Amino acid sequence: MAAPAKRITHFFVLNQLGQSAHRHGAFESREAAEAWVKAHYNFPCWLVPAEYIGNMPAQPLDAEGKKFVPE
């Protein structure tokens, strides 16, 4: 039996309308989302974890709101 696939969790910052506060999508980690909010977003918002299940590779954002590139 094959090992279960690793779950990938990204984090969305949602505004008071329930929309993503960053138009490019989810952040690669909770810490990156919190850092982006502290630096760029001065409105009520919520951090929502989401498990990625799509068929195409996801490109989450880093703490600066740019596409995350793993080291």
Backbone as numpy.savetxt, mean C-alpha at the origin, in Angstrom:
# Nx Ny Nz CAx CAy CAz Cx Cy Cz
2.98 -32.49 -1.23 2.13 -31.32 -1.23 3.03 -30.08 -1.23
2.71 -29.15 -2.09 3.50 -27.92 -2.21 3.22 -27.00 -1.02
4.24 -26.24 -0.68 4.08 -25.27 0.40 3.14 -24.16 -0.05
2.33 -23.63 0.87 1.43 -22.55 0.48 2.21 -21.32 0.03
1.67 -20.63 -0.96 2.32 -19.43 -1.47 2.34 -18.35 -0.39
3.42 -17.58 -0.39 3.53 -16.50 0.57 2.48 -15.44 0.27
1.76 -15.01 1.28 0.74 -13.97 1.10 1.41 -12.61 1.03
0.96 -11.83 0.09 1.51 -10.49 -0.08 0.46 -9.49 0.41
0.82 -8.71 1.42 -0.09 -7.71 1.96 0.45 -6.32 1.67
-0.39 -5.50 1.06 -0.07 -4.09 0.83 -1.02 -3.26 1.67
-0.75 -1.97 1.78 -1.55 -1.11 2.65 -2.06 0.10 1.89
-3.37 0.28 1.91 -4.01 1.44 1.28 -4.24 2.51 2.33
-4.02 3.76 1.95 -4.41 4.90 2.75 -5.71 5.40 2.12
-6.80 5.32 2.87 -8.10 5.74 2.35 -8.49 7.10 2.92
-9.09 7.94 2.07 -9.58 9.23 2.53 -10.98 9.08 3.10
-11.59 10.20 3.50 -12.91 10.13 4.14 -14.02 9.71 3.19
-13.76 9.65 1.89 -14.73 9.17 0.92 -14.56 7.68 0.61
-13.56 7.06 1.24 -13.30 5.64 1.01 -12.47 5.38 -0.23
-11.85 6.43 -0.77 -11.01 6.30 -1.96 -9.54 6.29 -1.54
-8.70 5.72 -2.38 -7.28 5.73 -2.10 -6.77 7.18 -2.06
-6.05 7.52 -1.01 -5.51 8.87 -0.86 -4.34 9.12 -1.80
-3.72 8.06 -2.28 -2.64 8.18 -3.27 -3.11 7.53 -4.55
-3.16 8.28 -5.62 -3.77 7.79 -6.87 -3.03 6.62 -7.52
-1.82 6.31 -7.07 -1.08 5.20 -7.67 -1.28 3.87 -6.96
-2.02 3.86 -5.86 -2.34 2.57 -5.24 -1.83 2.36 -3.85
-1.54 1.10 -3.56 -1.19 0.66 -2.20 0.31 0.79 -1.92
0.64 0.81 -0.63 2.03 0.90 -0.18 2.57 -0.48 0.15
3.88 -0.64 0.04 4.51 -1.94 0.23 4.55 -2.38 1.68
4.43 -1.47 2.62 4.44 -1.83 4.04 3.66 -0.80 4.84
3.32 -1.19 6.05 2.63 -0.28 6.96 3.49 0.94 7.24
4.78 0.71 7.44 5.71 1.80 7.75 5.80 2.80 6.60
5.82 2.29 5.36 5.88 3.17 4.19 4.61 4.02 4.10
3.46 3.42 4.34 2.20 4.17 4.29 2.17 5.25 5.37
2.60 4.91 6.58 2.61 5.89 7.67 3.58 7.03 7.38
4.72 6.72 6.82 5.70 7.76 6.48 5.15 8.69 5.41
4.46 8.13 4.40 3.88 8.95 3.35 2.80 9.88 3.91
1.96 9.35 4.80 0.91 10.18 5.40 1.53 11.33 6.19
2.53 11.04 7.00 3.17 12.09 7.81 3.79 13.17 6.93
4.33 12.80 5.79 5.02 13.75 4.92 4.11 14.47 3.93
2.99 13.83 3.52 2.23 14.35 2.39 0.73 14.52 2.58
0.15 14.04 3.66 -1.31 14.00 3.73 -1.81 14.55 5.06
-2.50 15.66 5.03 -2.97 16.32 6.25 -4.49 16.31 6.36
-5.10 15.19 6.08 -6.55 15.05 6.13 -6.89 13.76 6.89
-8.14 13.60 7.31 -8.51 12.33 7.95 -8.28 11.18 6.98
-7.73 10.08 7.47 -7.48 8.93 6.60 -7.41 7.66 7.43
-7.50 6.53 6.75 -7.47 5.23 7.39 -6.47 4.34 6.66
-5.78 3.51 7.41 -4.84 2.56 6.85 -5.53 1.20 6.79
-5.61 0.64 5.59 -6.34 -0.61 5.39 -5.40 -1.65 4.76
-5.14 -2.78 5.45 -4.33 -3.83 4.84 -5.16 -4.58 3.80
-4.50 -4.98 2.72 -5.17 -5.72 1.67 -4.24 -6.80 1.15
-4.77 -8.00 0.99 -3.99 -9.11 0.46 -4.12 -9.13 -1.05
-3.01 -9.13 -1.75 -3.01 -9.12 -3.21 -3.32 -10.51 -3.74
-4.29 -10.59 -4.66 -4.63 -11.89 -5.25 -4.69 -11.85 -6.77
-4.27 -10.76 -7.39 -4.35 -10.61 -8.85 -3.44 -11.54 -9.60
-3.69 -11.64 -10.89 -2.88 -12.49 -11.77 -1.66 -11.77 -12.32
-1.67 -10.45 -12.29 -0.54 -9.65 -12.78 0.31 -9.23 -11.58
1.61 -9.04 -11.76 2.45 -8.58 -10.65 2.02 -7.19 -10.18
2.01 -7.00 -8.88 1.64 -5.70 -8.31 2.88 -4.84 -8.16
2.72 -3.53 -8.25 3.82 -2.61 -8.03 3.40 -1.64 -6.93
3.65 -2.00 -5.68 3.27 -1.13 -4.58 4.17 0.10 -4.52
3.83 1.02 -3.62 4.56 2.27 -3.47 5.48 2.23 -2.26
6.54 3.04 -2.32 7.43 3.17 -1.17 6.99 4.35 -0.30
7.77 4.70 0.70 7.41 5.77 1.63 7.34 7.14 0.98
7.93 7.29 -0.19 7.88 8.57 -0.91 6.73 8.60 -1.92
5.98 7.50 -2.02 4.87 7.43 -2.96 5.28 7.06 -4.36
6.50 6.55 -4.51 7.00 6.12 -5.82 6.96 4.59 -5.88
7.03 4.05 -7.07 7.01 2.59 -7.23 8.12 1.96 -6.39
7.75 0.97 -5.58 8.69 0.29 -4.70 9.58 -0.64 -5.51
10.89 -0.54 -5.28 11.87 -1.42 -5.92 12.61 -2.15 -4.82
12.38 -3.48 -4.66 13.08 -4.22 -3.61 14.59 -4.18 -3.80
15.30 -4.14 -2.72 16.78 -4.09 -2.79 17.36 -5.44 -3.04
